[in-house]
Amino acid sequence: MRDAGGQERRAHFDFASAAERRALSEPAAAFERLGLQFQDVPIPAVLGTVSGDGPAARAGLKRGDEILSVNGEPVHDFAALVAIVRAHPDATLAMQYRRAGLESTTRVAVGSVVEGGKRYGRIQVGGPPLSSVPSGGMVRHVDLGPLAALSPAVTGGDQSAAWFHEPAAHTDTRWRADRDAGD
């Protein structure tokens, strides 16, 4: 922090509790206190990448395949597919998929990996590229930094709420503004 003369100033904050500290220092908590929230955009359950030697490829799945269900349970988005696969390490899953308008089913022998002492399932696929994710409805894409993105929401300039989204299958970050639907 710098004062009006440009000299560096330091401030020490003593918080009574960890909850108080989180409310002021952690981005998610700070955004919530400002009336903003994180929102995930559903990413279609379409395979963007399929590792050539992975379980999905060995089962015949290819880039562009849309996963419709796993073991008879509908898959509504890529996050749901990831959750199902992670929950079934070393199992065989029946995956119904659509390719070029035709539906088919294959059995995928799920691999596994140990993370933090717990075993998770892996089929070695990635989600679709962001360009294929439908923006839908009233979503407006804005290229702004964190503080600039917050400005209209805090001032109420256009009744917008800023939100952050980072898909698990991608490393880039997008700041977006979504018009409040009044709910």
Backbone bond lengths (Angstrom), bond angles and torsions (degrees), N, CA, C in turn:
res aa  C-N    CA-C-N  psi(-1)  N-CA   C-N-CA  omega(-1)  CA-C   N-CA-C  phi
1 M - - - 1.427 - - 1.532 107.12 -
2 R 1.321 117.68 141.11 1.470 121.70 179.25 1.529 109.36 -122.89
3 D 1.310 114.87 147.25 1.459 118.90 177.24 1.527 109.58 -85.34
4 A 1.323 117.40 -178.11 1.459 122.24 -176.35 1.525 111.93 -61.01
5 G 1.336 117.71 -27.29 1.453 121.42 178.93 1.510 113.94 -85.81
6 G 1.324 117.86 0.49 1.461 122.30 178.67 1.524 114.18 89.29
7 Q 1.327 117.28 1.03 1.464 120.47 179.05 1.525 110.07 -78.26
8 E 1.335 115.10 139.67 1.461 119.73 179.11 1.519 109.49 -69.96
9 R 1.317 115.52 135.31 1.463 121.67 177.62 1.514 107.84 -125.35
10 R 1.293 115.95 143.72 1.463 121.20 178.05 1.509 109.56 -116.07
11 A 1.302 115.37 144.36 1.463 120.93 177.66 1.521 108.01 -127.45
12 H 1.306 116.19 141.49 1.464 121.70 177.58 1.524 107.80 -113.44
13 F 1.303 116.60 129.86 1.450 121.27 179.78 1.523 108.82 -113.80
14 D 1.298 116.10 132.06 1.457 122.33 177.91 1.524 107.32 -113.28
15 F 1.318 116.42 111.36 1.458 120.60 -177.70 1.523 110.39 -97.33
16 A 1.316 115.94 140.73 1.462 121.26 -179.33 1.521 111.68 -69.63
17 S 1.338 116.95 -29.19 1.465 119.24 -177.64 1.528 110.15 -148.78
18 A 1.324 114.49 162.57 1.461 120.06 177.55 1.532 110.45 -63.85
19 A 1.332 117.23 -34.47 1.466 120.99 179.55 1.533 110.62 -63.96
20 E 1.335 116.55 -39.80 1.464 120.54 176.96 1.525 111.16 -63.18
21 R 1.331 115.88 -44.49 1.464 120.90 179.53 1.524 110.13 -60.87
22 R 1.350 117.16 -47.03 1.466 120.98 179.74 1.520 111.50 -60.03
23 A 1.337 116.32 -39.93 1.463 120.53 -177.83 1.523 111.73 -61.35
24 L 1.318 117.24 -26.87 1.459 120.34 -178.24 1.514 114.62 -105.34
25 S 1.337 117.74 -20.60 1.462 118.78 -171.91 1.524 115.71 -114.88
26 E 1.311 119.06 -20.00 1.457 120.08 -179.57 1.526 109.54 -93.84
27 P 1.326 117.16 129.96 1.470 120.26 -174.88 1.523 114.43 -53.20
28 A 1.325 118.41 -44.94 1.466 119.65 -177.08 1.523 110.52 -62.11
29 A 1.327 116.78 -44.05 1.459 120.42 179.89 1.524 110.77 -67.44
30 A 1.340 117.16 -41.76 1.464 120.43 179.07 1.524 110.70 -62.77
31 F 1.326 117.56 -43.53 1.467 120.78 178.23 1.525 110.39 -60.67
32 E 1.348 116.48 -42.23 1.463 120.27 -179.43 1.534 110.23 -61.46
33 R 1.328 116.79 -42.39 1.468 120.57 179.30 1.528 111.05 -64.91
34 L 1.329 117.14 -27.60 1.465 121.12 177.23 1.530 111.81 -83.34
35 G 1.335 116.91 -1.42 1.453 120.65 -178.70 1.513 113.50 84.91
36 L 1.337 117.17 16.34 1.462 122.17 178.85 1.517 108.51 -106.43
37 Q 1.307 116.63 158.48 1.455 119.52 179.13 1.519 111.22 -143.27
38 F 1.335 114.50 153.57 1.454 120.20 173.65 1.521 107.01 -78.26
39 Q 1.300 116.01 141.00 1.457 119.95 179.59 1.512 109.08 -138.59
40 D 1.316 116.22 131.50 1.460 120.90 178.16 1.519 109.88 -94.54
41 V 1.303 115.32 132.91 1.455 120.98 173.82 1.525 106.54 -88.05
42 P 1.330 118.47 127.79 1.461 118.61 178.32 1.526 111.10 -62.46
43 I 1.308 115.65 130.10 1.457 122.15 177.88 1.527 106.91 -102.32
44 P 1.317 118.68 125.92 1.466 120.74 -177.86 1.537 111.97 -54.81
45 A 1.313 116.19 147.87 1.463 122.13 179.44 1.526 109.80 -79.72
46 V 1.327 115.08 57.62 1.462 122.55 -179.82 1.525 107.32 -109.84
47 L 1.322 116.93 132.26 1.455 120.53 -178.78 1.523 110.18 -76.15
48 G 1.331 116.18 120.12 1.460 121.37 178.77 1.508 111.53 -90.20
49 T 1.318 116.01 -38.86 1.466 121.56 176.59 1.516 108.15 -134.46
50 V 1.320 115.73 146.16 1.463 121.92 176.50 1.519 106.11 -135.38
51 S 1.334 116.05 114.80 1.466 120.64 -179.58 1.519 108.93 -63.80
52 G 1.346 116.69 128.65 1.463 122.78 -174.99 1.510 115.72 -56.92
53 D 1.329 117.82 -27.02 1.459 120.16 -178.52 1.528 112.17 -111.92
54 G 1.336 117.64 11.84 1.461 121.36 -176.94 1.518 113.34 -87.82
55 P 1.329 116.45 171.66 1.468 122.24 -179.04 1.532 113.83 -57.19
56 A 1.338 117.79 -40.43 1.469 120.14 -179.27 1.523 110.92 -64.45
57 A 1.339 116.87 -44.21 1.467 120.70 179.59 1.522 110.94 -64.35
58 R 1.327 116.91 -41.66 1.475 120.12 179.03 1.526 111.41 -62.81
59 A 1.345 116.82 -26.85 1.468 120.87 178.43 1.525 111.67 -86.12
60 G 1.348 117.48 -2.67 1.464 121.14 177.10 1.510 114.97 96.11
61 L 1.338 118.57 2.64 1.463 120.14 178.03 1.525 110.00 -72.66
62 K 1.343 115.75 147.28 1.461 121.49 -177.04 1.518 110.98 -133.82
63 R 1.335 114.48 162.86 1.459 121.26 174.92 1.523 109.17 -53.99
64 G 1.331 116.79 134.77 1.459 121.46 179.48 1.515 113.83 94.70
65 D 1.335 118.02 -12.77 1.469 120.24 177.24 1.524 109.33 -66.45
66 E 1.327 116.53 135.17 1.463 121.72 175.97 1.519 108.12 -99.70
67 I 1.310 117.22 120.11 1.466 121.49 179.79 1.519 107.68 -81.19
68 L 1.331 116.40 122.20 1.461 122.11 -176.60 1.525 112.54 -96.65
69 S 1.347 115.91 -38.56 1.463 119.62 179.65 1.524 109.77 -156.78
70 V 1.326 114.81 159.24 1.456 122.06 175.26 1.522 107.05 -129.83
71 N 1.322 116.08 122.57 1.471 122.33 -176.50 1.529 111.24 51.62
72 G 1.327 116.67 37.44 1.455 122.13 176.80 1.515 115.03 84.87
73 E 1.334 118.57 -8.04 1.462 122.32 178.82 1.523 109.48 -91.31
74 P 1.347 118.34 126.93 1.467 120.61 179.98 1.531 112.13 -58.82
75 V 1.328 115.83 142.91 1.464 122.47 175.96 1.527 105.91 -112.60
76 H 1.340 116.42 114.89 1.460 120.76 -174.18 1.521 113.97 -91.39
77 D 1.341 117.27 -23.22 1.458 119.70 179.76 1.530 109.65 -158.40
78 F 1.344 115.56 173.39 1.461 120.23 -175.67 1.525 111.98 -64.98
79 A 1.342 117.63 -35.06 1.467 120.72 178.51 1.530 110.79 -61.72
80 A 1.335 117.40 -38.58 1.459 120.74 178.49 1.529 110.63 -66.59
81 L 1.332 117.02 -39.29 1.462 120.84 177.10 1.524 110.11 -61.31
82 V 1.329 116.91 -46.36 1.467 121.48 179.31 1.528 110.03 -59.42
83 A 1.333 117.63 -45.84 1.466 121.73 -178.51 1.536 111.21 -61.15
84 I 1.326 116.99 -42.69 1.468 120.34 -179.77 1.522 110.29 -64.75
85 V 1.322 116.98 -47.82 1.469 120.83 -178.41 1.524 110.25 -62.92
86 R 1.334 117.35 -45.74 1.475 120.57 -179.24 1.527 111.50 -59.59
87 A 1.322 117.26 -32.77 1.467 121.85 -177.79 1.534 113.54 -78.96
88 H 1.339 117.93 -4.72 1.468 121.23 -176.08 1.534 112.50 -128.53
89 P 1.344 117.79 59.53 1.472 118.28 178.35 1.524 110.63 -65.12
90 D 1.322 115.81 141.02 1.466 123.31 175.58 1.531 113.77 59.91
91 A 1.331 116.99 23.80 1.467 121.50 177.58 1.525 108.88 -107.01
92 T 1.321 116.86 170.02 1.458 121.66 173.09 1.521 107.41 -111.14
93 L 1.327 116.02 124.31 1.463 122.03 -177.53 1.526 110.54 -113.81
94 A 1.337 115.89 138.52 1.468 121.30 174.51 1.524 107.36 -88.44
95 M 1.344 116.87 116.91 1.462 121.26 -179.17 1.516 110.48 -112.44
96 Q 1.331 114.93 121.51 1.458 120.69 173.61 1.526 106.25 -91.20
97 Y 1.325 116.00 133.71 1.463 120.10 -177.00 1.519 110.13 -140.54
98 R 1.334 114.89 164.50 1.464 121.63 176.69 1.518 107.68 -120.66
99 R 1.354 115.80 129.44 1.464 122.33 176.80 1.523 107.27 -134.32
100 A 1.327 116.12 124.61 1.472 122.15 178.25 1.525 110.96 52.04
101 G 1.333 116.95 39.55 1.459 121.89 176.48 1.523 115.31 83.71
102 L 1.331 117.56 -7.68 1.467 120.96 -179.51 1.523 110.38 -105.37
103 E 1.349 115.75 136.36 1.463 120.33 178.96 1.518 110.16 -95.62
104 S 1.328 114.61 143.96 1.460 121.25 -179.99 1.523 108.41 -151.06
105 T 1.319 116.59 168.76 1.465 121.74 178.29 1.515 108.71 -130.57
106 T 1.328 115.34 142.70 1.463 121.28 175.98 1.524 108.45 -138.44
107 R 1.313 116.16 159.17 1.464 121.36 176.67 1.525 107.73 -105.18
108 V 1.334 115.44 127.15 1.462 121.83 -177.42 1.524 108.93 -112.26
109 A 1.334 115.47 121.42 1.472 121.22 175.30 1.528 106.91 -82.39
110 V 1.318 116.53 101.65 1.462 122.78 -175.21 1.531 110.13 -68.57
111 G 1.325 115.98 132.90 1.460 121.21 173.99 1.516 108.86 -83.85
112 S 1.315 116.81 -171.37 1.460 119.03 178.40 1.519 111.11 -151.15
113 V 1.313 114.41 161.49 1.455 123.40 176.40 1.532 106.73 -145.88
114 V 1.327 116.22 148.73 1.456 120.39 177.68 1.523 108.34 -102.58
115 E 1.335 115.71 125.30 1.466 122.72 177.72 1.515 107.94 -130.60
116 G 1.316 115.79 123.60 1.464 119.74 179.02 1.517 113.04 59.14
117 G 1.334 116.68 34.03 1.456 121.04 178.81 1.523 114.84 80.06
118 K 1.316 118.58 2.07 1.470 121.98 179.75 1.522 109.57 -118.74
119 R 1.323 116.57 141.77 1.461 122.67 -178.88 1.532 109.93 -90.64
120 Y 1.347 115.56 130.34 1.457 122.65 179.09 1.526 109.89 -124.42
121 G 1.336 115.64 149.57 1.453 121.47 177.27 1.508 112.29 -79.02
122 R 1.358 115.64 149.40 1.467 122.27 178.37 1.522 108.97 -143.82
123 I 1.351 116.73 138.72 1.472 120.09 173.50 1.522 110.93 -120.68
124 Q 1.321 117.59 3.54 1.460 125.14 175.08 1.533 113.36 59.15
125 V 1.345 113.71 59.00 1.462 121.13 173.67 1.526 108.53 -130.72
126 G 1.326 116.26 161.86 1.459 122.01 174.43 1.510 109.28 -124.53
127 G 1.313 115.86 160.79 1.458 121.17 -178.75 1.513 112.16 -75.25
128 P 1.319 115.74 176.04 1.465 120.60 -178.52 1.521 110.69 -69.74
129 P 1.346 117.56 157.46 1.467 119.44 175.74 1.533 109.57 -64.81
130 L 1.333 116.77 150.59 1.469 120.54 -178.71 1.518 112.83 -56.00
131 S 1.323 117.79 -29.71 1.463 120.11 -178.85 1.524 111.75 -63.71
132 S 1.339 117.56 -20.30 1.467 119.91 -179.94 1.519 112.50 -93.35
133 V 1.340 117.70 -4.72 1.454 120.49 179.76 1.521 108.52 -81.68
134 P 1.341 117.08 121.24 1.463 119.09 -177.59 1.528 110.61 -67.27
135 S 1.328 116.68 133.93 1.461 119.64 178.62 1.520 110.24 -78.28
136 G 1.312 117.75 -35.89 1.456 122.37 173.42 1.514 115.13 59.98
137 G 1.322 115.25 155.44 1.437 125.17 168.99 1.514 116.55 43.18
138 M 1.300 115.32 -124.75 1.456 122.57 -170.92 1.524 112.33 -104.22
139 V 1.310 118.48 24.86 1.460 120.61 -179.57 1.518 109.06 -81.30
140 R 1.315 116.23 131.22 1.448 122.93 179.40 1.527 106.96 -120.91
141 H 1.321 119.11 123.74 1.460 123.15 -179.98 1.524 109.41 -83.86
142 V 1.332 115.86 131.04 1.454 121.55 -177.94 1.511 108.34 -132.72
143 D 1.332 118.49 129.29 1.461 122.59 176.86 1.522 108.96 -93.54
144 L 1.329 115.81 91.62 1.454 122.06 -179.04 1.522 109.57 -134.82
145 G 1.315 116.37 157.01 1.453 121.52 171.64 1.517 108.98 -78.75
146 P 1.333 118.19 172.11 1.471 121.39 -176.42 1.525 113.92 -56.55
147 L 1.325 118.37 -47.41 1.465 119.86 -177.29 1.523 111.52 -69.55
148 A 1.313 117.59 -41.20 1.463 120.71 179.29 1.525 110.44 -65.00
149 A 1.331 117.34 -35.11 1.462 120.98 179.39 1.523 111.21 -67.69
150 L 1.328 116.42 -33.16 1.464 119.85 -179.08 1.526 112.92 -75.61
151 S 1.310 117.96 -27.17 1.457 121.98 -173.07 1.529 113.93 -51.89
152 P 1.348 121.32 -54.16 1.462 119.79 -178.60 1.522 112.20 -64.10
153 A 1.340 117.74 -34.47 1.452 120.27 -178.11 1.522 110.71 -69.60
154 V 1.330 117.05 -39.74 1.455 120.72 -178.66 1.522 110.66 -71.98
155 T 1.322 117.80 -41.03 1.460 120.91 -178.35 1.518 112.38 -82.64
156 G 1.346 117.76 -12.00 1.456 120.62 -179.37 1.511 112.51 73.35
157 G 1.342 116.65 18.12 1.455 122.81 -176.14 1.513 114.44 -49.51
158 D 1.310 118.21 -45.21 1.464 118.70 179.86 1.526 110.97 -136.98
159 Q 1.323 116.91 29.43 1.458 121.78 177.73 1.526 112.12 58.07
160 S 1.331 117.66 32.77 1.451 121.86 -177.73 1.514 111.25 -97.52
161 A 1.301 115.42 153.99 1.461 121.35 171.68 1.520 106.58 -120.84
162 A 1.304 117.12 124.14 1.466 120.70 179.86 1.512 108.80 -80.91
163 W 1.298 116.57 146.15 1.452 119.95 175.72 1.492 110.72 -149.01
164 F 1.332 114.37 159.40 1.451 123.34 -172.86 1.516 108.48 -116.94
165 H 1.324 115.98 141.42 1.459 119.80 178.19 1.507 109.27 -144.00
166 E 1.331 116.92 130.81 1.463 121.40 175.32 1.518 107.67 -135.38
167 P 1.311 118.63 101.41 1.452 120.60 179.74 1.517 111.74 -61.22
168 A 1.304 115.95 143.95 1.460 120.46 -177.89 1.518 112.36 -62.11
169 A 1.310 117.22 -30.87 1.460 119.39 -175.56 1.524 112.73 -84.50
170 H 1.322 117.79 -2.90 1.454 120.80 -177.04 1.515 110.12 -129.34
171 T 1.325 117.42 156.44 1.450 120.29 -179.45 1.511 113.20 -105.11
172 D 1.333 118.38 -7.28 1.451 117.35 -179.43 1.520 110.35 -85.27
173 T 1.315 116.12 156.44 1.456 123.09 -175.78 1.512 108.73 -115.38
174 R 1.305 115.94 140.27 1.453 120.90 179.28 1.526 108.68 -126.49
175 W 1.316 116.07 129.24 1.468 120.73 169.65 1.513 105.63 -95.16
176 R 1.300 115.93 132.26 1.449 119.17 -177.97 1.534 109.27 -134.04
177 A 1.295 116.25 156.37 1.464 121.00 174.33 1.508 107.70 -118.60
178 D 1.301 116.91 135.75 1.449 122.07 -177.83 1.526 108.14 -125.84
179 R 1.318 117.22 124.16 1.457 121.08 -177.99 1.524 109.65 -64.50
180 D 1.328 116.31 134.38 1.467 123.22 -178.93 1.523 109.07 -65.24
181 A 1.323 116.82 125.75 1.462 121.61 -178.84 1.532 111.39 -87.22
182 G 1.318 117.06 3.61 1.460 120.95 176.76 1.504 114.25 83.62
183 D 1.347 118.34 16.91 1.451 118.78 179.76 1.470 111.20 -98.59
